[in-house]
Amino acid sequence: MSEILKSIMSKAAKLQKNIVLPEGEDSRVVIAASQAVAEGLAKITLLGNAEEIAKNNPDVSLEGINIIDPVTYDKTPVYAQMLFEARQGKINKKTGLPEYADADAAKASILKDYTMYAALMLKAGDVDGLVSGACHSTANTLRPGLQVIKTAPGIKTVSSSFIMVAPEGENKYNPDGVAVFADCAINIEPSAEEIADIAISSAETARDIAGIEPRVAMLSFSTKGSGNDDKFFKSVPKMQQATALAKAAAPDLILDGEFQFDAAVAPEVGKLKAPDSKVAGNANVFIFPNINAGNIGYKIAQRFGGYMALGPVCQGFAKPINDLSRGCNSDDVKAVIAITALQAK
Ligand SMILES: CC(C)(COP(=O)(O)OP(=O)(O)OC[C@H]1O[C@@H](n2cnc3c(N)ncnc32)[C@H](O)[C@@H]1OP(=O)(O)O)[C@@H](O)C(=O)NCCC(=O)NCCS
């Protein structure tokens, strides 16, 4: 296990947050729940039928896991009412009808969608964080949170970042040995306002999870107006506007742009192209203009640079929710439980 992951796990263990895992039907999740409790990583609430979970996982100790069966749990009607009230006035895009006609309809729905059930437990304050996605798509994992948990104060955009861990040895352009890349996984073509939110949330992820003091670079193919794409996507003015918006919203944050990647990380280039910038040449948080650039960028760092990518870490929710990869193993689930615990305020 990498040093950073060890540090995240040990910080999480001190907090003893209660994390809900709605996918009791998935053995990788059940094994992670069992180990998380045994190792003192977090308190775990697992959704599903206790007898069935035990039958499907005969070799796994369920001791210490709080197993809740939504079918029989006495707070289910309370959660159903919460959902009905939270979504009143919302129209289902497919049917053109209200999402939930009444609390009974909301109840029937949450008994089929345990991720939404878990999001309502989080909204009610009955748990501190939610981890799902081992057997559900990203969209189905995040949508309940987007619909009922909503965004943190001052932030309108839920986004994601990867914590990029450098390979062993000296790394001239990343002396911290760790960097944050965003948004590589959620927002496809973010606006300037959304990019400003992504930058502010990523700085928080850098501080809270990666354990580094953020120096945020807003990335482009242009440095401080050296290039322009006015005839095409207007991405340079977008990054310039995002930089101005983020600086106005978070004046204490060390953030600057727009920068080419080399101007952001190489002191010799930064000095030449942006001599007055505190960020040029020593950035450690990198904000990309869209998901194409972000996703391609993090995979280049992984494959050519030997970096380990931890995440995607979801950020910007009012309360923490994280999405697992469907190819995850139980160790990955534990790592995401720990990250989620650190995000719970
Ligand atoms: C995030 C995502 C799942 C949302 O999809 P969706 O549910 O179809 O989104 P909708 O536009 O229907 O919005 C649903 C609600 O979420 C809100 N929302 C959507 N995206 C949001 C965001 N990034 N931040 C904050 N709120 C958001 C909408 O405002 C809407 O709220 P409302 O219903 O209360 O009015 C979608 O953007 C997505 O699939 N992104 C790409 C994910 C992906 O495939 N990544 C690749 C994995 S590496």
The ligand as a MOL file (V3000), in Angstrom:
LIG
                    3D

  0  0  0     0  0            999 V3000
M  V30 BEGIN CTAB
M  V30 COUNTS 48 50 0 0 0
M  V30 BEGIN ATOM
M  V30 1 C -23.2440 13.3050 -13.3960 0
M  V30 2 C -24.3070 12.7460 -14.3030 0
M  V30 3 C -24.4560 11.2940 -13.9130 0
M  V30 4 C -25.6560 13.4300 -14.1270 0
M  V30 5 O -26.5280 12.8390 -15.0660 0
M  V30 6 P -28.1260 12.9960 -15.0540 0
M  V30 7 O -28.7100 12.3730 -13.8540 0
M  V30 8 O -28.6120 12.5510 -16.3860 0
M  V30 9 O -28.2470 14.5570 -14.9290 0
M  V30 10 P -29.4970 15.4700 -15.1090 0
M  V30 11 O -29.0870 16.5270 -16.0740 0
M  V30 12 O -30.7550 14.7040 -15.3910 0
M  V30 13 O -29.6200 16.1210 -13.6750 0
M  V30 14 C -30.1730 15.4860 -12.5290 0
M  V30 15 C -30.0470 16.4630 -11.3920 0
M  V30 16 O -28.6700 16.5890 -11.0300 0
M  V30 17 C -28.2240 17.9310 -11.1420 0
M  V30 18 N -26.8530 17.8580 -11.6970 0
M  V30 19 C -26.4330 17.1840 -12.7960 0
M  V30 20 N -25.0970 17.2900 -12.9180 0
M  V30 21 C -24.6740 18.0500 -11.8620 0
M  V30 22 C -23.3990 18.4920 -11.4230 0
M  V30 23 N -22.2700 18.1850 -12.0660 0
M  V30 24 N -23.3430 19.2410 -10.2890 0
M  V30 25 C -24.4510 19.5670 -9.6040 0
M  V30 26 N -25.6930 19.1560 -9.9640 0
M  V30 27 C -25.7850 18.4150 -11.0830 0
M  V30 28 C -29.1930 18.5850 -12.0910 0
M  V30 29 O -29.2510 19.9730 -11.8300 0
M  V30 30 C -30.4860 17.8740 -11.7350 0
M  V30 31 O -31.0340 18.4240 -10.5530 0
M  V30 32 P -32.6350 18.4540 -10.3430 0
M  V30 33 O -33.1580 17.1210 -10.8270 0
M  V30 34 O -32.7920 18.6450 -8.8640 0
M  V30 35 O -33.1460 19.5720 -11.1550 0
M  V30 36 C -23.8700 12.9250 -15.7830 0
M  V30 37 O -23.3970 14.2100 -15.9440 0
M  V30 38 C -22.8600 11.9360 -16.2890 0
M  V30 39 O -23.2340 10.8090 -16.6070 0
M  V30 40 N -21.5540 12.3860 -16.3940 0
M  V30 41 C -20.4930 11.5970 -16.9610 0
M  V30 42 C -20.1730 10.4820 -16.0680 0
M  V30 43 C -19.3750 9.4640 -16.7910 0
M  V30 44 O -19.8660 8.7120 -17.6050 0
M  V30 45 N -18.1150 9.4420 -16.4710 0
M  V30 46 C -17.2350 8.5120 -17.0120 0
M  V30 47 C -16.7010 7.6910 -15.8940 0
M  V30 48 S -14.9400 7.7550 -15.9090 0
M  V30 END ATOM
M  V30 BEGIN BOND
M  V30 1 1 1 2
M  V30 2 1 2 3
M  V30 3 1 2 4
M  V30 4 1 2 36
M  V30 5 1 4 5
M  V30 6 1 5 6
M  V30 7 2 6 7
M  V30 8 1 6 8
M  V30 9 1 6 9
M  V30 10 1 9 10
M  V30 11 2 10 11
M  V30 12 1 10 12
M  V30 13 1 10 13
M  V30 14 1 13 14
M  V30 15 1 14 15
M  V30 16 1 15 16
M  V30 17 1 15 30
M  V30 18 1 16 17
M  V30 19 1 17 18
M  V30 20 1 17 28
M  V30 21 1 18 19
M  V30 22 1 18 27
M  V30 23 2 19 20
M  V30 24 1 20 21
M  V30 25 1 21 22
M  V30 26 2 21 27
M  V30 27 1 22 23
M  V30 28 2 22 24
M  V30 29 1 24 25
M  V30 30 2 25 26
M  V30 31 1 26 27
M  V30 32 1 28 29
M  V30 33 1 28 30
M  V30 34 1 30 31
M  V30 35 1 31 32
M  V30 36 2 32 33
M  V30 37 1 32 34
M  V30 38 1 32 35
M  V30 39 1 36 37
M  V30 40 1 36 38
M  V30 41 2 38 39
M  V30 42 1 38 40
M  V30 43 1 40 41
M  V30 44 1 41 42
M  V30 45 1 42 43
M  V30 46 2 43 44
M  V30 47 1 43 45
M  V30 48 1 45 46
M  V30 49 1 46 47
M  V30 50 1 47 48
M  V30 END BOND
M  V30 END CTAB
M  END
